[in-house]
Amino acid sequence: MKIIKVKRMHSLAQAGFVGGVLALAAPASQADIEMLDGRIATNIYLTQGIQSVEADSGAFDPANTETEAGFHRTRVNFTTVIRFTDWLTATVDLGEESEDFGDQFQITNDDTFLDVALLRAIGSPLAERNALILRFGQPVITTFNFRGYTDGAAALGNPLIGNSPFDIVTAEAGVGLYGQHSLGDGVLQSLGWDFKVSQPTIGEDFSGDRSFNLNATVRLVFAGGFKLGAGWLHSDGGDQFEPGPGNFANISATDAVIGDGEAYNFPGTFTGSRDTHAGLLPGISTDLWMVDFEYARDDIFMPVTVRGWLGLGKDDFSFVDAGGNQTTMRGGAISEVARMESKILGWGSEGTFYVLPNFAYLAVRYTEVENRSNGISGKPQLDRLQLGGGVWLAENVLTKAEYVRQQEERNSPGQIGDDWDGFVFEIATRF
């Protein structure tokens, strides 16, 4: 079995609008800082947290079993929408995000893209009920449609603090086509879809045998608050693998299969290492499929939002240890891969219940990811339980608390190596 080195092309970005598009039904303020007759609008996000989490004694890195409580570095994002014309807009998201950028301590171009509204550009009457957007820049690469999610300081759309360990999402350089169609007031009210072609980086890389990633999602909105969606991601970087003694290659791998960083940070790895996610698939030659749903009612005494998702994924490659045995990325510490198929199955559910409408809620999320690769023994399963809630101190200020417990069985997709749990607290705002 030939082992090769892998260079992970960390996107260092998570498209800033993900948290807004997948927003929790909550009284978040929509006020922007507007300039030039509304042609430039800016939102400022700021989030600060504290954690106390620790792993059991069997963790891969002993440092993770002796941790102390501490504060997260403040995250901040400046998201600006520039409307050049009625059919041409740009979005620029600048962020200082420790969970994505590590300890760089600098404002970085987190995500930028240019949108061309094609139907408006040609003056089509179809634009009244339809949108067709061509996006250039850094489209979001993901397989889910409905999720409470935190991206950098954009945390108001997440009822909890951490994300799911099975969030297939990142940003990559490329182009996307987005459609949105209003279908009236019947049972099926709207249809949305998108298709994107990208490379597994937000930078520039024109080296030989670079792969293109393909990503598509579709979503349906029904009467009564029910939504249904599906997603697909394909990466084909296997051509960069050249077998032969001593013939190592730097392989570009999509970070979407790992997901971007989140609120939990262990001392055994660098800040922003994504080591709490499922890290089984390298993302080199990958296919991922997911279906998800959302049911939300805000017209009842206790407003409720329920979401669920189920996904399957496989890769022609696996992370391996020095003996050639399958392992996980371990927060970036594992840099060796081999041509050995890896498979995962994951599912999860999330519920948010407002005990005091527009003021206080309780939330729960459960996620399970299983190693379905051939020849794997034991109980190769990772599961995460998140319990928490939040209180709106103002219409744009949310304070949250969460208890998290993650169990990582032998040969599971987990990167910490054993069970871990703890408490996290956060205050998030937007202006």
N, C-alpha and C positions, 0 to 999 in steps of 0.2 A: 504494500500500500504506500503510495507516494504522498508525503506530507509537504505542504507548501506554506509559505508565509502569506498572511493576509493583512492588507492595509485597509482598515475601516475608514471610509470617507464620511466622518461624522458631519451631518448637515449643519450642526451648530445653530439650527433654527427650527422653529415650529411656527407655521404660518399664524400670525397674530389674530386673524379673524376666526380661527377655529372655535375658540371659546365663545365667540358671539353667535356664530351660525348655529352651534349646538347648545344654545343657551337654555338654562333652567328657567321655567316659567316663574319669574319672580319680579318684584317691583324695582328693577334696576333702572337708574336714570338714563334717559336718552339724550341728555343735554350735551352739546359739543361746544368747543371753542370755535366760533365761526369768524372768518375773515373774507374780505373781498366779496361781499354780497352772498356769502354762503358757498362760494366756489372752493374754499379751503376750510375743512373742518377737522379738528384734532381732538382726540380723547387721550387723557393721561391716566395711566393705571399705576397703582402702587400697592404692594403687598409685603407684609412682614409676618414671620412665623417663628415658632419655637417648637422643639421636638425633644422627646425622651424615648428613644427606641433602642433595643438591644437584642442581639441574637443569642441563641442557645450555644452550649459549649462545643457542638459539633460543626460549627461554621468553618468554611474554607480558610478564612483569615482570623486568627485569634484576636486581633484588634477589634473585631466586630462584636466580641462577647464581653468586652469591658468598656462600655461607653458611658458618657456623661450627658446630662441634659444641656441644651444650648440653643442659642438663637440662630435662625437662618439669616443670611445676608438679605437686605432689602432688595426686592425686585421692582423694576420700574420699566414701563413701556410707553412710548409716544407713538400713537397710531394716527396718521394723517391721511385723509382722503382729499385728493385734488381733482376738481371737476373742470377739465379743459373745455369741453363742450357737453351738450346733452348726451352724446354717445361715446365720449372718450374720457375715462377717469383713471387715476393712478392711486394706489394705496402704498404707503411707506410706513413700515413698522420698525422703529428703532428701539432696541431693548438692552437692558443690563440685567441678564438672567443667569443667576448662579447655577440653576439646575440644568441649563443647556450649555452655557459658555464656560463653566468652571470658575476658576479664580482669576479671570483675566482683568476684572475691574475696569470695564470700558463699555461705552455705548457702541453697539454693533448693529449693522444692517440685518435685523432679524428676518425680515421678509419684505419684498417689494415686487409689485406686479402692475401691469398696465392692462386695463380692460377696454375692449372695443365692443360696444353694443351694436351688433350687426344690423338688426331690424330697424333700430332707430337711425342708424347711419344712412340707410337707403330710403328712409321715410315710409316704411311699410305699415299699412294699417293693422297688420298682425301684431305690432308692438303693443297694442292696447291690452292684449291678454296673454302675450308670449314674450319671452326674453331669450335671446341667443347671444351669448357672450364669448368672445375670443380673448383668452388671457395669455399674456406673455410675461415671463419672469420666473416666479417661484411658486407654482401651484401646490396646493396641499395634496399630498399623497396619502390616502387612507382607504380603509375598507369599511368603516362604519359611517352611519349617517346621523344617529341620535345618541348623544352621550353627554353627561355632565363632565366637563373637561376643563383643566387648568393649563394655560399656556403662558409661561412667564408670570407677569403680574396680572394678566387677564384671568381672574379667578372667580368673578361674580357668577359665572355660568355653571360652576361646579358646586353642587350641594355639599360635597365632602372636600377634603383638603388634598389627599393624594389622588392619583388617577388609577385606572385599572392596570394590572400587570400584563394585560392582553390588549393594549391599545396599539393598533397597527396604524401609525401616523407619523409623518414628518413633512418637511418641505424640500423640494428638489428643483433644480434648474430645468425649465422646459416650457411647454405650451399646453393649454387646455381649452376645450370647448364645453361650454355650460349651457344647458337649456332649462327653462322654467315655463310651464304651461298651465294656465288657469282653465279649468274644465267646467266651471259653473257651480251650482249649488246642489248637485245630485249627491249620490253616494260617494263617488270618486270626484274630489274637488280639484286636485292639482297633481301634476307630474313633474318631477325634476330629475335631471340626469347630468352626467359629465363624463368626459373622456380625456385623459391626459397622457402625454408622451414626455418623459423626462430622463435625466441621467442621475445616478445616485450621488449627487453632490449639489451644493448651491454655488460652487465655484466653477472655474473653467478647467477642463481636463480633456485634452485631445489626443491622449496616448492611444496606441494601437489596441484593437479588440475591445474598445470601450463598449459597454452594453447600454441599451435603452430600456427603460422601464415603462410598462403599460399599466394604466390604472383607470378603472371605471366604477362609478356608483350610480344607483338609481333609487328614487324614493317616491312613494305614493302617499297622498294625504286624503283621508276619508272623512266623511261627516261624523260628528260625535267625538272627535279628539283622537282618533286612531291613525297611526302612521306606520308604514312598512317600507323597508329598504333592503338593498343588497349591494355588495361591493366585491371587486376582484382586483388583484395585484399580480403582475407577472414581471419578473426580472430574469435576464438571460446573460449572465456574466461568465458562463462556463468556458467560453473560448479563451479566456485569459489563463486557464489552467493548462500548463504544458508539462506532461509527465517526463521523468528522466532524472538520473542522479544529479543532485546539485542544481537542478534547474528550478529555481524559486521565482515566483512572480508576485508582484503587488497587485492584488485583486481588489477592484472597487466593489463594495457591497452596500446595498441599500439599508439605511438605518430605519426605514419604515417598519421592518419586521421586528425590531426591538422596541421602537417607540422613543419619544424624546423624554427628557428628564422629568422628575416630579419632586415631591416635597420631602421624601425620606433620604437622608444622607448618612452613610456609614463611613467610619474613619479608615477602613481597610482599602478604600479606593478613592480616586480623585473626585472632587466635587463635580457633579454632572455626569457621572459614569454610567448611569442607567442600570445599576446593578440590582435594583429591586424588581425589574421587569423579567418576564420570561425571556431567556437568552439562548434558546436551543438552535434556531435556524440562523445560519450565517447571512442569508439574504443575497446569495450569489446567483443561484439558478433556482428561482422560487416561484411557486404558485400559491396564492392565498385566496380563499373565498369566505365571505361572511354574509349572513342575513341578520337583520335587527329590526326592532319595532319600538314604538313609543305610544303610550296612552296617557293623555293629560286632560284633566278637568279642572278649570279654575272658577267655574260657576256654581260650585257647591260649598257647603259650610266649611269643610276642611279640604282645600285644594290639594290635588294629588297628581304626581307624575310617576309613571312606571315605565322602565325601559328594560329591554333584554337583547342579547346577541349570542350568536353561535358561529364559530369559524373553524375552518380546516386549513392546514398549510403543510407544504412539503418543500424540501430543498434537496438538490442532488448532492449537496455537500454537508459536512458536519464539522463542528469544532471537535478537536481531538487532543488528548494529552500526549505525553512523551511516548507512551506505549501504544499509541494509535487507537485508544478507546474513546468512544464518544463522550463528550463533556459539554459544558456550557461556556458562554463567553466570559463569565465571571467578571463583569464590570470592565471589560477591556483588557484584563490580564492575559487571557488566552489569545494567542496570535497565530495559531496553527489550525489549518483546516485540511481535510482530506475528502476525496471523492467517495462519499459514503452517504446514502440517503438518510435524511432526518424528516420526521413527521410530527405534527402536533394537532391536537384538538382542543379548542377552548370555548368556554361559554361563560356568560355572566348575566346578572340582573341587578337592577338599581331601583330604589323607590324613595320618593320624597313626599312627606306628608306635613302640611301646614297645620300645626295645632292652634296657632293664632294667625289667622289670615293676614298676609302682608307684613308679618312681624317675626314669627318664630316657627321653625320647622324641625322635624326629625328626618334623618336619612340613613339608608343602609345600602350597601353594595356587596355582592358576593361574586367572586371570579374564580374559575377553575381552569387550569391549563394542564394537559396530560401529554407526556411523551409517548407517541404512537409508533416510534421507529421499530423496525424489525430487530428481534434479538435482545430487547431490553427487558431486564428482570426487575423484580421488586414491585413497588407501587409507585410508578414514576409520575407523580402528580404534585402540582403546585396549587394551593388555593389561598385566597386572600379574603378576609372578612373585614369590612369597614363599617363602623357604627359611629354616628355623630349627629350633628345638628348645627343650626345657625340662628343668629338673631340679627335683624336689620336695624342698625343704630340710626340709619337715615336711609333715604331711598337709593343712595349710591355708596353706602358703607355697610359691609357685612363682616361680622365676627363669627368664626367657626371653631368647633372643637371636634376631635375625632380620635377614636381608639381603633388601631389597626393590628391585625394578627395575620401573619403569613406563615403557612406550613409548607416546607419543601422536603418531600420524601426522596429517598435514594433514587438516582437517575431521573429526577424530575427536571423540568426546564429552569428551575431556580438557580440563581447565581450566588446567593449568600451561602448556601450549603446546609443550612439547618433552619429550624423554625425561629421566627423573630416576631416581636410585638412591641407596642408602646403607644404613647399619646402624642398628638400634635395639636397645636393651636395656631390660629391665623386671623389676621385682620386684613381685609382687602377693600380697596376703594377705587372709584373711577370719577374723573372730573371731565 
